[in-house]
Amino acid sequence: MKTGLDALPGLLECMHCGLCLQSCPTYTETAAETDSPRGRLMLMRAVAEQRLAPADALPALNRCVLCRACEPACPSKVPYSDILHQHMELHATPSSGLSRWLNSSPRMKYVGKALRLARRCGLLRLAQILPHKKLRRAIAMVPQKPIFFRPPAGTVFPALGEQRGVVALHLGCVEAEFFGANIQDSIATLTAEGFQVVCPQQPSCCGAAAAHDAELESGCKSGHQTLQQLQGFDAIVVPAAGCAAFLNELDGNASALDPLIFLARVGLRNQLKPVRRKVVYATPCHRQNVLGDAPEMRAAILSIPGIELLESEESEMCCGAGGAAFLREPELTDAIGARKAKFLHHSGATQVISGNPGCALQLESKLRDRHANMKVIHPISLLRESLQV
């Protein structure tokens, strides 16, 4: 097994130019060098050269929200996320345990059901008095109106009218437990557009959470299992941007597509009705920095008649919900999320568009803290409204 610098290819490519600093949400918030991509790379190099103990670098590395905004900003194309993941694997970085819950279907089933019931009964308001910051933070992020929707494995939703193709739908973990309406909207829109939708047998989590939570090997295993079940269809539709990015990087073929982007590419056969509304698009980091199709998503949103797409300050900055940092570092990620919510609120929009469940959890929570009357919805929900299906 390779050790030291040999185990972290690309680490020495960092020129310490600082062009990544202004794209980094943690550095923007704290202005601390160790909260920057450059600073974290220097820490990992010091560990690799045995000038620093791994435990001494861990606090700064755990504060990274894994938004990957530093990668497109880097002139040397340093593979920051690969280096970080390899470092975490090499030094057996402790997991927060989040991924083990998400990868356990029975656990997710009971915890999700309990949290949805507690939210509907108003019991989650008591979370404000809990002494445990991380637990209080996690509970506060449960949506106001959580919706569960996970069709049994093998469920087929037939196309309406002449069939144009057959697509596989990835359900995900958090999406199915709390944002089931996004899955329902995806199915309704795809079938109305002539696509048969199949929900194949698949792991409860695609593995992205594990990979982001210091369990890269476990995450990749779940990811390959997920991809294996989703093969053999005309397309793979994934409502969650983080899941799509993880699966596409594993697959290497960019085959996992957001439902709105998929329909925009194949073309709509039904007529769109005007939706007269001011919206702001909170671009998921993985859509912007990994998938690279954020401009395509914005164009698809703008194609809906009547939509006025407003801009917000720092529109491409992370909301702080990435990786497992939102559990490990609640104060830092709360501050990043509050900053994002402030700019979205000031945009003048009435709705926030976001295509990732982690972002939706964070944004809804922080907008609620501001008493902002702004609903967070998935792009496919906007299209379904326009199609009136």
Contacts in CASP RR format, 6 or more apart in sequence:
PFRMAT RR
TARGET T0000
AUTHOR 0000-0000-0000
METHOD contacts of the structure
MODEL  1
MKTGLDALPGLLECMHCGLCLQSCPTYTETAAETDSPRGRLMLMRAVAEQ
RLAPADALPALNRCVLCRACEPACPSKVPYSDILHQHMELHATPSSGLSR
WLNSSPRMKYVGKALRLARRCGLLRLAQILPHKKLRRAIAMVPQKPIFFR
PPAGTVFPALGEQRGVVALHLGCVEAEFFGANIQDSIATLTAEGFQVVCP
QQPSCCGAAAAHDAELESGCKSGHQTLQQLQGFDAIVVPAAGCAAFLNEL
DGNASALDPLIFLARVGLRNQLKPVRRKVVYATPCHRQNVLGDAPEMRAA
ILSIPGIELLESEESEMCCGAGGAAFLREPELTDAIGARKAKFLHHSGAT
QVISGNPGCALQLESKLRDRHANMKVIHPISLLRESLQV
1 7 0 8 1.000
3 90 0 8 1.000
4 48 0 8 1.000
4 49 0 8 1.000
4 50 0 8 1.000
5 11 0 8 1.000
5 12 0 8 1.000
5 45 0 8 1.000
5 48 0 8 1.000
5 49 0 8 1.000
7 48 0 8 1.000
7 86 0 8 1.000
7 90 0 8 1.000
8 44 0 8 1.000
8 45 0 8 1.000
8 48 0 8 1.000
8 83 0 8 1.000
8 86 0 8 1.000
8 87 0 8 1.000
8 90 0 8 1.000
9 79 0 8 1.000
9 83 0 8 1.000
10 78 0 8 1.000
10 79 0 8 1.000
10 83 0 8 1.000
11 41 0 8 1.000
11 44 0 8 1.000
11 45 0 8 1.000
11 48 0 8 1.000
11 78 0 8 1.000
11 83 0 8 1.000
12 45 0 8 1.000
13 76 0 8 1.000
13 77 0 8 1.000
13 78 0 8 1.000
14 38 0 8 1.000
14 41 0 8 1.000
14 42 0 8 1.000
14 74 0 8 1.000
14 76 0 8 1.000
14 78 0 8 1.000
15 75 0 8 1.000
15 76 0 8 1.000
16 38 0 8 1.000
16 42 0 8 1.000
17 75 0 8 1.000
18 36 0 8 1.000
18 38 0 8 1.000
19 73 0 8 1.000
19 74 0 8 1.000
19 75 0 8 1.000
20 36 0 8 1.000
20 37 0 8 1.000
20 38 0 8 1.000
20 69 0 8 1.000
20 70 0 8 1.000
20 73 0 8 1.000
20 74 0 8 1.000
20 80 0 8 1.000
21 27 0 8 1.000
21 36 0 8 1.000
21 37 0 8 1.000
21 38 0 8 1.000
22 28 0 8 1.000
22 73 0 8 1.000
23 69 0 8 1.000
23 70 0 8 1.000
23 72 0 8 1.000
23 73 0 8 1.000
23 316 0 8 1.000
23 317 0 8 1.000
24 35 0 8 1.000
24 36 0 8 1.000
24 37 0 8 1.000
24 67 0 8 1.000
24 69 0 8 1.000
24 70 0 8 1.000
25 65 0 8 1.000
25 67 0 8 1.000
25 69 0 8 1.000
25 317 0 8 1.000
25 318 0 8 1.000
25 320 0 8 1.000
25 336 0 8 1.000
26 35 0 8 1.000
26 36 0 8 1.000
26 63 0 8 1.000
26 64 0 8 1.000
26 65 0 8 1.000
26 332 0 8 1.000
26 336 0 8 1.000
27 33 0 8 1.000
27 35 0 8 1.000
27 36 0 8 1.000
27 37 0 8 1.000
28 317 0 8 1.000
28 336 0 8 1.000
28 339 0 8 1.000
29 35 0 8 1.000
29 332 0 8 1.000
29 335 0 8 1.000
29 336 0 8 1.000
29 339 0 8 1.000
30 332 0 8 1.000
33 39 0 8 1.000
34 40 0 8 1.000
34 43 0 8 1.000
34 60 0 8 1.000
35 60 0 8 1.000
35 63 0 8 1.000
37 64 0 8 1.000
37 70 0 8 1.000
37 74 0 8 1.000
37 78 0 8 1.000
37 80 0 8 1.000
39 60 0 8 1.000
40 57 0 8 1.000
40 60 0 8 1.000
40 61 0 8 1.000
40 64 0 8 1.000
40 80 0 8 1.000
40 84 0 8 1.000
41 78 0 8 1.000
41 80 0 8 1.000
41 83 0 8 1.000
43 52 0 8 1.000
43 57 0 8 1.000
43 60 0 8 1.000
43 61 0 8 1.000
44 57 0 8 1.000
44 61 0 8 1.000
44 83 0 8 1.000
44 84 0 8 1.000
44 87 0 8 1.000
46 52 0 8 1.000
46 57 0 8 1.000
47 53 0 8 1.000
47 54 0 8 1.000
47 57 0 8 1.000
47 87 0 8 1.000
47 91 0 8 1.000
48 87 0 8 1.000
54 91 0 8 1.000
54 93 0 8 1.000
58 93 0 8 1.000
61 84 0 8 1.000
61 87 0 8 1.000
61 88 0 8 1.000
61 93 0 8 1.000
62 324 0 8 1.000
62 325 0 8 1.000
62 328 0 8 1.000
62 329 0 8 1.000
63 325 0 8 1.000
63 328 0 8 1.000
63 329 0 8 1.000
63 332 0 8 1.000
64 84 0 8 1.000
64 325 0 8 1.000
65 318 0 8 1.000
65 320 0 8 1.000
65 321 0 8 1.000
65 322 0 8 1.000
65 323 0 8 1.000
65 325 0 8 1.000
65 326 0 8 1.000
65 333 0 8 1.000
65 336 0 8 1.000
66 81 0 8 1.000
66 84 0 8 1.000
66 212 0 8 1.000
66 322 0 8 1.000
66 323 0 8 1.000
66 325 0 8 1.000
67 285 0 8 1.000
67 289 0 8 1.000
67 318 0 8 1.000
67 320 0 8 1.000
67 322 0 8 1.000
68 80 0 8 1.000
68 81 0 8 1.000
68 285 0 8 1.000
68 286 0 8 1.000
68 289 0 8 1.000
68 290 0 8 1.000
69 285 0 8 1.000
69 288 0 8 1.000
69 289 0 8 1.000
69 316 0 8 1.000
69 317 0 8 1.000
69 318 0 8 1.000
70 78 0 8 1.000
70 80 0 8 1.000
71 77 0 8 1.000
71 78 0 8 1.000
71 79 0 8 1.000
71 80 0 8 1.000
71 81 0 8 1.000
71 289 0 8 1.000
72 289 0 8 1.000
74 80 0 8 1.000
85 211 0 8 1.000
85 216 0 8 1.000
86 216 0 8 1.000
87 93 0 8 1.000
88 214 0 8 1.000
88 216 0 8 1.000
89 214 0 8 1.000
89 216 0 8 1.000
89 217 0 8 1.000
93 214 0 8 1.000
94 214 0 8 1.000
95 210 0 8 1.000
95 213 0 8 1.000
95 214 0 8 1.000
95 215 0 8 1.000
95 324 0 8 1.000
96 213 0 8 1.000
96 214 0 8 1.000
96 324 0 8 1.000
96 327 0 8 1.000
96 328 0 8 1.000
97 213 0 8 1.000
97 324 0 8 1.000
98 209 0 8 1.000
98 213 0 8 1.000
98 324 0 8 1.000
98 327 0 8 1.000
99 205 0 8 1.000
99 207 0 8 1.000
99 209 0 8 1.000
99 210 0 8 1.000
99 212 0 8 1.000
99 213 0 8 1.000
99 215 0 8 1.000
99 218 0 8 1.000
99 219 0 8 1.000
99 324 0 8 1.000
100 210 0 8 1.000
101 107 0 8 1.000
101 108 0 8 1.000
101 111 0 8 1.000
102 108 0 8 1.000
102 173 0 8 1.000
102 174 0 8 1.000
102 204 0 8 1.000
102 205 0 8 1.000
102 207 0 8 1.000
102 209 0 8 1.000
102 210 0 8 1.000
103 173 0 8 1.000
103 203 0 8 1.000
103 204 0 8 1.000
103 205 0 8 1.000
103 207 0 8 1.000
103 209 0 8 1.000
103 210 0 8 1.000
103 218 0 8 1.000
103 222 0 8 1.000
104 204 0 8 1.000
105 204 0 8 1.000
108 173 0 8 1.000
108 177 0 8 1.000
108 204 0 8 1.000
108 205 0 8 1.000
112 146 0 8 1.000
112 148 0 8 1.000
112 177 0 8 1.000
112 178 0 8 1.000
113 148 0 8 1.000
115 124 0 8 1.000
115 139 0 8 1.000
115 142 0 8 1.000
115 146 0 8 1.000
115 178 0 8 1.000
116 142 0 8 1.000
116 146 0 8 1.000
116 148 0 8 1.000
116 177 0 8 1.000
116 178 0 8 1.000
118 124 0 8 1.000
118 142 0 8 1.000
119 142 0 8 1.000
119 143 0 8 1.000
119 144 0 8 1.000
119 145 0 8 1.000
119 146 0 8 1.000
124 139 0 8 1.000
124 140 0 8 1.000
124 142 0 8 1.000
127 135 0 8 1.000
127 136 0 8 1.000
127 139 0 8 1.000
127 140 0 8 1.000
128 136 0 8 1.000
128 140 0 8 1.000
130 136 0 8 1.000
130 139 0 8 1.000
133 330 0 8 1.000
133 331 0 8 1.000
134 327 0 8 1.000
134 328 0 8 1.000
134 330 0 8 1.000
136 330 0 8 1.000
137 326 0 8 1.000
137 327 0 8 1.000
137 330 0 8 1.000
137 333 0 8 1.000
137 334 0 8 1.000
138 327 0 8 1.000
140 365 0 8 1.000
141 326 0 8 1.000
141 361 0 8 1.000
141 362 0 8 1.000
141 364 0 8 1.000
141 365 0 8 1.000
142 178 0 8 1.000
142 361 0 8 1.000
143 178 0 8 1.000
143 179 0 8 1.000
143 360 0 8 1.000
143 361 0 8 1.000
143 364 0 8 1.000
144 364 0 8 1.000
144 368 0 8 1.000
146 177 0 8 1.000
146 178 0 8 1.000
146 179 0 8 1.000
147 178 0 8 1.000
147 179 0 8 1.000
147 180 0 8 1.000
147 181 0 8 1.000
147 184 0 8 1.000
148 176 0 8 1.000
148 177 0 8 1.000
148 178 0 8 1.000
148 180 0 8 1.000
149 176 0 8 1.000
149 180 0 8 1.000
149 181 0 8 1.000
149 183 0 8 1.000
149 184 0 8 1.000
150 171 0 8 1.000
150 176 0 8 1.000
150 177 0 8 1.000
150 180 0 8 1.000
150 183 0 8 1.000
151 157 0 8 1.000
151 171 0 8 1.000
151 199 0 8 1.000
152 199 0 8 1.000
153 199 0 8 1.000
153 200 0 8 1.000
153 201 0 8 1.000
153 202 0 8 1.000
154 198 0 8 1.000
154 199 0 8 1.000
154 200 0 8 1.000
154 201 0 8 1.000
155 198 0 8 1.000
155 199 0 8 1.000
156 196 0 8 1.000
156 197 0 8 1.000
156 198 0 8 1.000
156 199 0 8 1.000
157 187 0 8 1.000
157 190 0 8 1.000
157 191 0 8 1.000
157 196 0 8 1.000
157 197 0 8 1.000
157 198 0 8 1.000
157 199 0 8 1.000
158 191 0 8 1.000
158 196 0 8 1.000
159 165 0 8 1.000
159 191 0 8 1.000
159 194 0 8 1.000
159 195 0 8 1.000
159 196 0 8 1.000
160 191 0 8 1.000
160 192 0 8 1.000
160 194 0 8 1.000
161 194 0 8 1.000
162 194 0 8 1.000
163 194 0 8 1.000
163 195 0 8 1.000
163 196 0 8 1.000
164 193 0 8 1.000
164 194 0 8 1.000
164 195 0 8 1.000
164 266 0 8 1.000
164 269 0 8 1.000
165 194 0 8 1.000
165 195 0 8 1.000
165 196 0 8 1.000
165 234 0 8 1.000
166 195 0 8 1.000
166 196 0 8 1.000
166 197 0 8 1.000
166 198 0 8 1.000
166 233 0 8 1.000
166 234 0 8 1.000
167 190 0 8 1.000
167 195 0 8 1.000
167 196 0 8 1.000
167 197 0 8 1.000
167 198 0 8 1.000
167 233 0 8 1.000
167 234 0 8 1.000
167 235 0 8 1.000
167 236 0 8 1.000
167 237 0 8 1.000
167 262 0 8 1.000
168 198 0 8 1.000
168 199 0 8 1.000
168 200 0 8 1.000
168 229 0 8 1.000
168 230 0 8 1.000
168 232 0 8 1.000
168 233 0 8 1.000
168 235 0 8 1.000
168 236 0 8 1.000
168 237 0 8 1.000
169 183 0 8 1.000
169 186 0 8 1.000
169 187 0 8 1.000
169 190 0 8 1.000
169 197 0 8 1.000
169 198 0 8 1.000
169 199 0 8 1.000
169 237 0 8 1.000
170 202 0 8 1.000
170 206 0 8 1.000
170 226 0 8 1.000
170 230 0 8 1.000
170 236 0 8 1.000
170 237 0 8 1.000
170 238 0 8 1.000
170 239 0 8 1.000
170 240 0 8 1.000
170 243 0 8 1.000
170 244 0 8 1.000
170 247 0 8 1.000
170 256 0 8 1.000
171 183 0 8 1.000
171 199 0 8 1.000
171 202 0 8 1.000
172 202 0 8 1.000
172 204 0 8 1.000
172 205 0 8 1.000
172 206 0 8 1.000
172 240 0 8 1.000
172 243 0 8 1.000
173 204 0 8 1.000
173 205 0 8 1.000
173 206 0 8 1.000
173 209 0 8 1.000
174 240 0 8 1.000
174 357 0 8 1.000
174 358 0 8 1.000
174 361 0 8 1.000
175 182 0 8 1.000
175 183 0 8 1.000
175 239 0 8 1.000
175 240 0 8 1.000
175 243 0 8 1.000
175 357 0 8 1.000
176 183 0 8 1.000
178 357 0 8 1.000
178 361 0 8 1.000
179 239 0 8 1.000
179 357 0 8 1.000
179 360 0 8 1.000
179 378 0 8 1.000
181 378 0 8 1.000
181 381 0 8 1.000
182 239 0 8 1.000
182 355 0 8 1.000
182 357 0 8 1.000
182 378 0 8 1.000
182 380 0 8 1.000
182 381 0 8 1.000
183 239 0 8 1.000
185 378 0 8 1.000
185 380 0 8 1.000
185 381 0 8 1.000
185 383 0 8 1.000
185 384 0 8 1.000
186 197 0 8 1.000
186 237 0 8 1.000
186 239 0 8 1.000
186 259 0 8 1.000
186 380 0 8 1.000
187 197 0 8 1.000
188 384 0 8 1.000
188 389 0 8 1.000
189 259 0 8 1.000
189 263 0 8 1.000
189 380 0 8 1.000
189 383 0 8 1.000
189 384 0 8 1.000
189 387 0 8 1.000
189 389 0 8 1.000
190 197 0 8 1.000
190 237 0 8 1.000
190 259 0 8 1.000
190 263 0 8 1.000
191 197 0 8 1.000
192 270 0 8 1.000
192 387 0 8 1.000
192 389 0 8 1.000
193 263 0 8 1.000
193 268 0 8 1.000
193 269 0 8 1.000
193 270 0 8 1.000
193 387 0 8 1.000
194 269 0 8 1.000
195 234 0 8 1.000
197 237 0 8 1.000
198 233 0 8 1.000
200 229 0 8 1.000
200 230 0 8 1.000
201 229 0 8 1.000
202 225 0 8 1.000
202 226 0 8 1.000
202 229 0 8 1.000
202 230 0 8 1.000
203 222 0 8 1.000
203 223 0 8 1.000
203 225 0 8 1.000
203 226 0 8 1.000
205 222 0 8 1.000
206 222 0 8 1.000
206 223 0 8 1.000
206 226 0 8 1.000
206 243 0 8 1.000
206 246 0 8 1.000
206 247 0 8 1.000
207 218 0 8 1.000
207 219 0 8 1.000
207 220 0 8 1.000
207 221 0 8 1.000
207 222 0 8 1.000
207 223 0 8 1.000
207 226 0 8 1.000
207 246 0 8 1.000
208 219 0 8 1.000
208 223 0 8 1.000
208 242 0 8 1.000
208 243 0 8 1.000
208 245 0 8 1.000
208 246 0 8 1.000
208 247 0 8 1.000
209 219 0 8 1.000
209 323 0 8 1.000
209 324 0 8 1.000
210 216 0 8 1.000
210 218 0 8 1.000
210 219 0 8 1.000
210 222 0 8 1.000
211 219 0 8 1.000
211 220 0 8 1.000
211 246 0 8 1.000
212 322 0 8 1.000
212 323 0 8 1.000
212 324 0 8 1.000
213 323 0 8 1.000
213 324 0 8 1.000
214 324 0 8 1.000
220 250 0 8 1.000
223 246 0 8 1.000
223 247 0 8 1.000
223 250 0 8 1.000
224 250 0 8 1.000
226 247 0 8 1.000
227 247 0 8 1.000
227 250 0 8 1.000
227 251 0 8 1.000
230 236 0 8 1.000
230 247 0 8 1.000
230 256 0 8 1.000
235 255 0 8 1.000
235 257 0 8 1.000
235 262 0 8 1.000
236 247 0 8 1.000
236 255 0 8 1.000
236 256 0 8 1.000
236 257 0 8 1.000
237 256 0 8 1.000
237 257 0 8 1.000
237 258 0 8 1.000
237 259 0 8 1.000
237 262 0 8 1.000
238 244 0 8 1.000
238 247 0 8 1.000
238 256 0 8 1.000
238 257 0 8 1.000
238 258 0 8 1.000
239 258 0 8 1.000
239 259 0 8 1.000
239 355 0 8 1.000
239 378 0 8 1.000
239 380 0 8 1.000
240 355 0 8 1.000
240 356 0 8 1.000
240 357 0 8 1.000
241 258 0 8 1.000
241 284 0 8 1.000
241 286 0 8 1.000
241 287 0 8 1.000
241 291 0 8 1.000
241 355 0 8 1.000
241 356 0 8 1.000
241 359 0 8 1.000
242 284 0 8 1.000
242 286 0 8 1.000
242 287 0 8 1.000
242 290 0 8 1.000
242 356 0 8 1.000
243 256 0 8 1.000
244 256 0 8 1.000
244 257 0 8 1.000
244 258 0 8 1.000
244 286 0 8 1.000
244 291 0 8 1.000
245 286 0 8 1.000
245 287 0 8 1.000
245 290 0 8 1.000
245 291 0 8 1.000
246 286 0 8 1.000
247 255 0 8 1.000
247 256 0 8 1.000
248 254 0 8 1.000
248 255 0 8 1.000
248 256 0 8 1.000
248 290 0 8 1.000
248 291 0 8 1.000
249 290 0 8 1.000
254 291 0 8 1.000
257 265 0 8 1.000
258 287 0 8 1.000
258 293 0 8 1.000
258 297 0 8 1.000
258 355 0 8 1.000
258 379 0 8 1.000
258 380 0 8 1.000
259 380 0 8 1.000
260 297 0 8 1.000
260 300 0 8 1.000
260 301 0 8 1.000
260 379 0 8 1.000
260 380 0 8 1.000
260 383 0 8 1.000
261 293 0 8 1.000
261 296 0 8 1.000
261 297 0 8 1.000
261 300 0 8 1.000
263 300 0 8 1.000
263 383 0 8 1.000
264 296 0 8 1.000
264 299 0 8 1.000
264 300 0 8 1.000
264 303 0 8 1.000
268 387 0 8 1.000
270 387 0 8 1.000
270 389 0 8 1.000
272 303 0 8 1.000
272 304 0 8 1.000
272 305 0 8 1.000
272 383 0 8 1.000
272 386 0 8 1.000
272 387 0 8 1.000
273 305 0 8 1.000
273 386 0 8 1.000
273 387 0 8 1.000
273 388 0 8 1.000
274 305 0 8 1.000
274 306 0 8 1.000
274 386 0 8 1.000
275 304 0 8 1.000
275 305 0 8 1.000
275 306 0 8 1.000
275 307 0 8 1.000
275 382 0 8 1.000
275 385 0 8 1.000
275 386 0 8 1.000
276 306 0 8 1.000
276 307 0 8 1.000
277 306 0 8 1.000
277 307 0 8 1.000
277 308 0 8 1.000
277 350 0 8 1.000
277 351 0 8 1.000
278 308 0 8 1.000
278 310 0 8 1.000
278 348 0 8 1.000
278 349 0 8 1.000
278 350 0 8 1.000
278 351 0 8 1.000
279 301 0 8 1.000
279 307 0 8 1.000
279 308 0 8 1.000
279 309 0 8 1.000
279 310 0 8 1.000
279 349 0 8 1.000
279 350 0 8 1.000
279 351 0 8 1.000
279 352 0 8 1.000
279 353 0 8 1.000
279 382 0 8 1.000
280 309 0 8 1.000
280 310 0 8 1.000
280 311 0 8 1.000
280 312 0 8 1.000
280 315 0 8 1.000
280 344 0 8 1.000
280 347 0 8 1.000
280 348 0 8 1.000
280 349 0 8 1.000
280 351 0 8 1.000
280 352 0 8 1.000
280 353 0 8 1.000
281 297 0 8 1.000
281 298 0 8 1.000
281 301 0 8 1.000
281 309 0 8 1.000
281 315 0 8 1.000
281 352 0 8 1.000
281 353 0 8 1.000
281 354 0 8 1.000
282 312 0 8 1.000
282 315 0 8 1.000
282 319 0 8 1.000
282 340 0 8 1.000
282 344 0 8 1.000
282 352 0 8 1.000
282 353 0 8 1.000
282 354 0 8 1.000
282 359 0 8 1.000
282 363 0 8 1.000
282 376 0 8 1.000
283 294 0 8 1.000
283 297 0 8 1.000
283 315 0 8 1.000
283 316 0 8 1.000
284 354 0 8 1.000
284 355 0 8 1.000
284 356 0 8 1.000
284 359 0 8 1.000
285 318 0 8 1.000
285 322 0 8 1.000
285 359 0 8 1.000
286 356 0 8 1.000
287 293 0 8 1.000
287 294 0 8 1.000
287 297 0 8 1.000
287 355 0 8 1.000
287 356 0 8 1.000
288 294 0 8 1.000
288 316 0 8 1.000
294 316 0 8 1.000
297 379 0 8 1.000
298 309 0 8 1.000
300 379 0 8 1.000
300 383 0 8 1.000
301 307 0 8 1.000
301 309 0 8 1.000
301 353 0 8 1.000
301 379 0 8 1.000
301 382 0 8 1.000
302 309 0 8 1.000
304 382 0 8 1.000
304 383 0 8 1.000
304 386 0 8 1.000
305 386 0 8 1.000
307 382 0 8 1.000
310 347 0 8 1.000
310 348 0 8 1.000
310 349 0 8 1.000
311 347 0 8 1.000
312 343 0 8 1.000
312 344 0 8 1.000
312 346 0 8 1.000
312 347 0 8 1.000
312 349 0 8 1.000
313 343 0 8 1.000
313 346 0 8 1.000
314 339 0 8 1.000
314 340 0 8 1.000
314 343 0 8 1.000
315 343 0 8 1.000
317 339 0 8 1.000
317 340 0 8 1.000
318 336 0 8 1.000
318 340 0 8 1.000
319 336 0 8 1.000
319 337 0 8 1.000
319 340 0 8 1.000
319 341 0 8 1.000
319 359 0 8 1.000
319 362 0 8 1.000
319 363 0 8 1.000
319 366 0 8 1.000
320 326 0 8 1.000
320 333 0 8 1.000
320 336 0 8 1.000
320 337 0 8 1.000
320 340 0 8 1.000
320 362 0 8 1.000
321 333 0 8 1.000
321 337 0 8 1.000
321 358 0 8 1.000
321 359 0 8 1.000
321 361 0 8 1.000
321 362 0 8 1.000
322 333 0 8 1.000
322 358 0 8 1.000
325 332 0 8 1.000
325 333 0 8 1.000
326 333 0 8 1.000
326 362 0 8 1.000
333 362 0 8 1.000
334 366 0 8 1.000
337 362 0 8 1.000
337 363 0 8 1.000
337 366 0 8 1.000
338 366 0 8 1.000
338 369 0 8 1.000
338 370 0 8 1.000
340 362 0 8 1.000
340 363 0 8 1.000
340 366 0 8 1.000
341 363 0 8 1.000
341 366 0 8 1.000
341 367 0 8 1.000
341 369 0 8 1.000
341 370 0 8 1.000
341 372 0 8 1.000
342 370 0 8 1.000
344 352 0 8 1.000
344 363 0 8 1.000
344 367 0 8 1.000
344 372 0 8 1.000
344 374 0 8 1.000
345 367 0 8 1.000
345 370 0 8 1.000
345 372 0 8 1.000
345 374 0 8 1.000
349 374 0 8 1.000
350 373 0 8 1.000
350 374 0 8 1.000
350 375 0 8 1.000
351 374 0 8 1.000
351 375 0 8 1.000
351 376 0 8 1.000
351 377 0 8 1.000
352 363 0 8 1.000
352 367 0 8 1.000
352 374 0 8 1.000
352 375 0 8 1.000
352 376 0 8 1.000
352 377 0 8 1.000
353 376 0 8 1.000
353 377 0 8 1.000
353 378 0 8 1.000
353 379 0 8 1.000
353 382 0 8 1.000
354 360 0 8 1.000
354 363 0 8 1.000
354 376 0 8 1.000
354 377 0 8 1.000
354 378 0 8 1.000
355 378 0 8 1.000
355 379 0 8 1.000
360 376 0 8 1.000
360 378 0 8 1.000
363 376 0 8 1.000
364 376 0 8 1.000
367 374 0 8 1.000
367 376 0 8 1.000
END
